[in-house]
């Protein structure tokens, strides 16, 4: 806490990213959903995970998904077969799992990506229908934060 009553949350590093779950799909815009598995590492708690996720939200300037979604700058980087996200850490980028050809092509043509950080644990092995229900739930309960981004460079 600071004297102003504002909480300053640190941007998590590479160790935190190991527990993140990242899903991508294309539906008019390229979606990039970032969540986290339930606590699984020594010393990890639901609260510590939420603080880490909120550190990412703060660093990228995301807003609650139920509000007007802001543009948060050019945060996606593609180099050869690799895709990464500049999530606000000064030295670490988040590697995005293999994306489809259509997702990559959409961004290469200048199309937008909707970046969503969700606070509730993502169900393991969630398919498209489960993810749609999950997103509806976390957005309606203000447990999801979003922003639009695009390709920084290739």
N, C-alpha and C positions, 0 to 999 in steps of 0.2 A: 504494500500500500504506500501511496505517497501522501503528502500533507493535503492534497486536493481531494482525497477520497477515491481517486482513480486507481484501478488495479492495472499494473503493467505485467503482462504475461510474456515470458520469453518464447522465442521461436525455437521449437524443438530441433534437435540435431539428428544425425544419422541413426543413432540407436533407437530413437522413437519411431522412425519410419519403418523399422522392421515389423512392427505390429499393425501398420496401416494396410487397409484393403482398398485397392483402387479398381474401379470399374469404368469402362468406356463403352459408348455406343453412339450411333448416329440416328437422329430422328428430327429432321429439319435443322437442328444444330448438333454439333458434336458435344456430347455430355462427358464430363470427367467428374466422377463421384469419388470422394475420399472419405473413408470411415476408418474405424479401428475395430480390431477383434476385442472380445472381452478380455479383462486382465489375465495375463498368462505368464508374465515374467516376474522374477523375484522383486518385491517392492512396488510392483505396479498395482494401482487401484483404479476403480472407476473414476474417482476424483482426479487422480494424476493424469489419466488419459484425457479427461475433459479439459484440464488446464493446457495440456499439450495441443489439443485440437484447437482450442480458443487462441493459443499463441499463433497458430497458422492463420486463423480467421483474422486476427488483428493485423498481422504482418501483410496480408494481401488486401486488406480493406474490404472484406466481404460484409454483407448485410444479411439480416434475416431473410430467408427465401420467400417468406410471405409478403415482404415489402417490395418496393421497386428495386430491381437488381442493378447494381452499379457496374460500370466498366472499370476493370481493375488493372488495366495495362496489358502489355504483351508478355505473357508468362510461359507460353509453350515453346519449347526448343526442339527441333528435329535435326538429327545428324545421322545420315545413313538410316539404318534400321532402328535407331534409338530415338525415343521420345522422352523428354524430361520436362518437369514443371519447376519453375522458379517460384517457390512457395514462401519466399521472404527471408530465408536463412542467408547470412552473408557469404557462406562458402559451400553450402550443400544444396544440390538440386534433388528433387524426387524423381526417380526413374519410374516411368509409366509402363505398365505391362504392354506386351505386344498389342498394337492397335490394328484395326482392319484397314484395308486399302481405301475404302470409301471414307473412313474417318480421317485418314491422313490426307487424302485428296481434297476433302472439304476444307481443311485448314490451309493446305497449300494454295487453294484458290482464294484465300482471304476470308473464308467463312468463320463465323464466331464459334466459340466453345462456351458452354455453360459449366462453370466450375462450382461444384457443390461440396461443402464440408459438412458432414453430418455427425452429430455428437453421440447418438445411441449406437451400440454395437451393431454391426451388420451381420445378419444371420449367415452362418457358414454355408457356402455353396448356393447362395441365393440366385435364382434364375431371373429372367426378365419380369415375370409377374410378381414375384416376391419383392424384387427391387422397386417396382412401381408402387406397390402397397407400402413398402418401407418409406419411400420418398414422400408419399402423400401424408403418412403419419408424422414424420419428423418435421415436415414443412408446416403442417397444421398446429403442431405443438411448439413451434418456434425452436426446434432442435436442429435446424439446418440453416446454413449460411451460404450465400451464393454471390457470384459475380460473373460478368462476361469477360472473356479473354480471347486472345487470338495468337497466331504464330508470330514469334519474335524474329526468328530466322531459320534457315534450313541447314 
